[in-house]
Amino acid sequence: MFKSNITTLHTLHNWIPLSAAARGYVQIPDRALYDLGEPYNVSITIHEDGPAYMMTVFHQLHCLVCLSFPHSIPIPLKGKVG
């Protein structure tokens, strides 16, 4: 994804402030008033689970982070290569 491991890690570090405390999940107390699908049951806080929806922008950041990991973390190969 990026030119080097250092660039990847630097980019991931810069994305941290863009993250939300609840990892992008929001609770909508009056969700029955809106045309929403069923909410996820997720950890809202460290101590509380509940129904919530994920905001798209945070899901996109999550996906970018997942895509970068195979390229940023060296995985030792077992056995003979080649």
Secondary structure as GFF3:
##gff-version 3
##sequence-region A 1 82
A	DSSP	alpha_helix	5	15	.	.	.	ID=ss1
A	DSSP	three_ten_helix	16	18	.	.	.	ID=ss2
A	DSSP	beta_strand	25	26	.	.	.	ID=ss3
A	DSSP	three_ten_helix	31	33	.	.	.	ID=ss4
A	DSSP	beta_strand	40	43	.	.	.	ID=ss5
A	DSSP	beta_strand	49	54	.	.	.	ID=ss6
A	DSSP	alpha_helix	56	72	.	.	.	ID=ss7
###
